[in-house]
Amino acid sequence: SQAASAGLIENAVYWFDGIGYTYGPDPLSPALSRIQLKPMVGFVLYALQSCSMYIYPNPVTPPDTSSNVWDQAPKFQSPSYLGESDNDWALRVVAQKGEMRDVQNYLGVKLNPIEAGQSSRREPPTVAQEYLSVSFEDPQGVARSASFVEPITTVQSWPVKVATDLNGPVLLSFDGGADIPQKYEAYLMGGPQGPMNLKKQSSVLLESVGTARAPNQYQVLVGMAEFLAPYFATPL
């Protein structure tokens, strides 16, 4: 976390879990809020600058029942934990097909640009086959699994990409839509049923989803009602 605060790395580690890539810490998932770096397991860090890092050992024996091994980091906060806040909330986006799920996807608001940047996470790479992924594209074209911005004063748009190489429909769910501050409206655009109010409906079935090279693209809009109106206008 010290290196992340200095702007040298993103405050997350990634590893292959046998199905896809997972990252931690992920405080919105209680089992993933603390991590330990397990010896002889490969981990990946995103370096924002060229640097040399020294990670000193802090030996810990995890419980026998522990299925994941993590390290510690600051928590994401959301209305679910703090009560409604215009300056600190998160919406979890989950894709599911059968037993395969991609659950580590968040969009939301942080108090200032520094906190927003430190809370954002890059999307891990997809595996070679049998994958399912959700990502958000930031203004620089970087795929994110967690994308946070400053408090919204008009409207914020998050491009959402969903991809899989599996056949059949994918269930896309939104956890926390009801906790988005009351002054905002929130919609999923581009879905099969037209604009979907995320404060009233929490999931949608996508009959067809593209691949990693050509993912299906959607849009999540959050903002004041008067600024959302142009997005619903009929094209001339």
Disulfide bonds with the S-S distance in Angstrom:
none
